[in-house]
């Protein structure tokens, strides 16, 4: 049986600098600053990046993280994987 998953996607924008996105990811997701910077760099280079994955049954957790990231000023989506 295939488990359904969702991803927390962050989209690049022209307002937030990589340093800010790195800090938000580190504080919100608990990522080490190096890992947070790598994610922020991928968001900048690719235009978007899935920063965290969740089992579908934990979609509510993804929604909580998304709310925090939106409040910080990031553009996010929850997408099926």
C-alpha positions in Angstrom: 0.0 0.0 0.0 1.3 3.4 -1.0 1.2 6.0 1.7 -0.1 9.4 0.7 2.1 12.3 1.5 2.0 16.1 1.3 4.8 18.6 0.9 5.3 22.1 2.4 6.4 24.1 -0.6 7.9 27.6 -0.4 7.8 29.8 -3.4 10.5 32.4 -4.3 9.6 36.0 -4.1 11.3 39.3 -4.7 10.8 40.6 -1.2 12.5 38.2 1.1 16.3 37.8 1.1 18.0 34.5 1.4 19.3 35.4 4.9 15.8 36.1 6.1 14.4 32.9 4.6 17.3 31.0 6.2 16.5 32.5 9.6 12.8 31.7 9.3 13.4 28.1 8.3 15.9 27.6 11.1 13.6 29.0 13.7 10.4 27.5 12.4 11.4 24.1 11.3 14.3 23.7 13.7 16.8 23.2 10.8 20.5 23.8 11.4 21.5 27.1 9.8 23.5 25.2 7.1 20.5 23.1 6.1 18.2 26.1 6.2 20.5 28.0 3.9 20.6 25.1 1.5 16.8 25.1 1.3 16.7 28.9 0.9 19.3 28.7 -1.9 17.2 26.1 -3.7 14.1 28.2 -3.3 16.0 31.1 -4.9 17.5 29.1 -7.7 14.6 26.8 -8.6 11.7 29.2 -7.8 10.3 26.8 -5.2 11.3 24.0 -3.0 9.6 21.4 -0.7 11.1 22.2 2.7 9.3 19.4 4.6 7.2 16.3 3.9 4.3 14.9 5.9 2.2 11.7 5.9 -1.3 12.7 4.7 -2.7 11.8 8.2 -0.4 14.6 9.5 -1.6 17.2 7.1 -2.8 19.3 10.0 0.9 19.7 11.1 1.8 20.9 7.6 -1.0 23.5 7.9 0.3 24.7 11.2 3.8 25.1 9.8 2.4 26.8 6.7 0.5 29.4 8.9 3.7 30.2 10.8 5.6 30.7 7.5 2.9 32.8 6.0 2.8 35.0 9.1 6.6 35.4 8.6 5.9 36.7 5.1 6.8 33.6 3.0 4.6 32.3 0.2 3.8 28.7 0.8 1.5 25.9 -0.5 0.7 22.4 0.7 0.9 20.0 -2.3 0.2 16.3 -2.7 3.3 14.2 -3.4 
